[in-house]
Amino acid sequence: MDKHSNLRYRDFFPLSAGPKRRDGQRNDGFSLSDMLPLGILVTDRNGICLYSNAAYQELSGWSGGELIGSHWSAVIHPKDREKVIKHWNDAVLGQASFRCESRIRRSDGKTVWVRRNAILLADAVSGHGYVHTAEDIAGFKSKQRACQKAEQQLFEERDRARVTLDAIGDAVISTDINGLVTYMNLAAESLTRCSRAEVLGQPLNEIIQLCEVTTGHRVDDPAHRAIHSDGPVALEANMLVVINNGVEVEVEDTAAPVHDRKGTVVGAVIVFREARFSQEAMNRMVHLAQHDALTGLQNRNAFYERFDQALAMARRHDKQMGLLFIDLDNFKGINDILGHQAGDMILSALAGKLRSCVRAADTVCRYGGDEFVVLLSELARPDHIDAVAEKIRRAAAVPMHIGGQEVSLQLSIGMSVYPDNGESVEDLVRSADVDMYRIKNLNRSPFTGSLIIATDSLRQLT
């Protein structure tokens, strides 16, 4: 074989063959290794530098002469050196190749991330030696840190999403493109009576089945429809979920497709809620919109609606209506003496007494503060309003035990009648309010005693 076709280490690293020059430059010609962009370092078995190429010198910031005779680990960053040296010693003892990623500290103090490989060079100097390659991986490390940060953010967002989904009351189930369950929140576990571990990877239609409430006919699950239509499936009512253990639950449901970054449908998410909960929530909202939160009586808005209905009936049947405007005397003093909590208890108790004194067809309203309005629809006889007012006064005067105290209430009650005192709610409330203040002034008279039961009828109003 031609001797020039058999290149050995001396051809690439001529200075490592003999000690004639120690400045990193050969005597004649050039080193082939200096033409390579990859940093190259030759050491003996103990790690002492015998040769470095131009790329390694540029990477480390040290000249060839400065590197010759030094241990290759001298350039390793102090924070990485102990770990790297241990790895090197293990490789040397086992006569194995060496590979690591670490920082090196350049001569100018800057830090560079380097990937280093070292292999045993059997025909090199006496006692063998190693050839090291060193590659600048600062860009790779920067991208790696960015990927790790993005991955961490992704995990944090996923954890936050799971916590959020577990906190909501609706059942949430997601599937892949084949309808296999990929996620289920706590509400879905409760609704399906299955744990996540049991259903993950299982076909959704084996976990739940949708049927129409009225006909009992089975329908496609909304996840399947969302995937094939590539669009959200509108909320449906009157649907029955038959769970795998035979339990039937009436639900409302909606679903939407899930897309990947390219816009391709990869699955669906379905949301269930029990219909009875929706109806209960709606009933609560309607009740709160029409009733006083403290006493449970109808509020002003509901009172005005009931008045319009009662007025229509009174006109149709040519009947009278009565309106009582009720004020609790000295309620501020009660609050000051017993406290606001006791005051709330008194108002609630009075509300119950008012309801007990009227018919189911009549309306009792908390008009505001300690003021109440009672609407008596279709008076049976002219003096019926007086009888109801008297009944209310006597009921309020019955002692109550509030906050450890015995309390008797005194009321000022004004009255007005449709159509004698007006034909609108404003006219009747205004007339009864004026009459109430007249009664209140009488109750304040020093000659009337501590408890006043006024019996003025509407016929005495001027």
Salt bridges, closest charged atoms under 4 A:
ASP23 OD2 - ARG21 NH2 2.48
ASP28 OD1 - ARG26 NH2 3.24
ASP80 OD1 - ARG103 NH2 2.89
ASP90 OD2 - LYS86 NZ 3.41
GLU101 OE2 - ARG115 NH2 3.14
GLU101 OE1 - LYS141 NZ 3.13
ASP108 OD2 - ARG106 NH2 3.24
GLU135 OE1 - ARG115 NH1 3.45
ASP159 OD1 - ARG158 NE 3.96
ASP166 OD1 - ARG196 NH2 2.79
ASP170 OD2 - ARG273 NH2 3.04
GLU189 OE2 - ARG196 NE 3.62
ASP220 OD2 - HIS224 ND1 3.93
ASP230 OD1 - HIS259 NE2 2.71
GLU236 OE2 - ARG225 NH1 2.64
GLU274 OE1 - ARG276 NE 3.18
GLU280 OE2 - ARG276 NH1 3.84
ASP292 OD2 - ARG366 NH1 3.22
ASP327 OD2 - LYS440 NZ 2.34
ASP329 OD1 - LYS440 NZ 2.72
ASP336 OD2 - LYS332 NZ 3.12
ASP362 OD1 - ARG359 NH2 2.80
GLU378 OE2 - HIS317 ND1 3.07
ASP383 OD1 - ARG381 NE 2.84
ASP386 OD2 - ARG459 NH1 3.98
GLU390 OE1 - ARG393 NH1 3.69
GLU390 OE2 - ARG394 NE 3.02
GLU406 OE2 - HIS401 NE2 3.92
ASP427 OD1 - ARG430 NH1 3.06
ASP435 OD1 - ARG438 NH2 2.92
ASP456 OD2 - ARG438 NH1 3.82
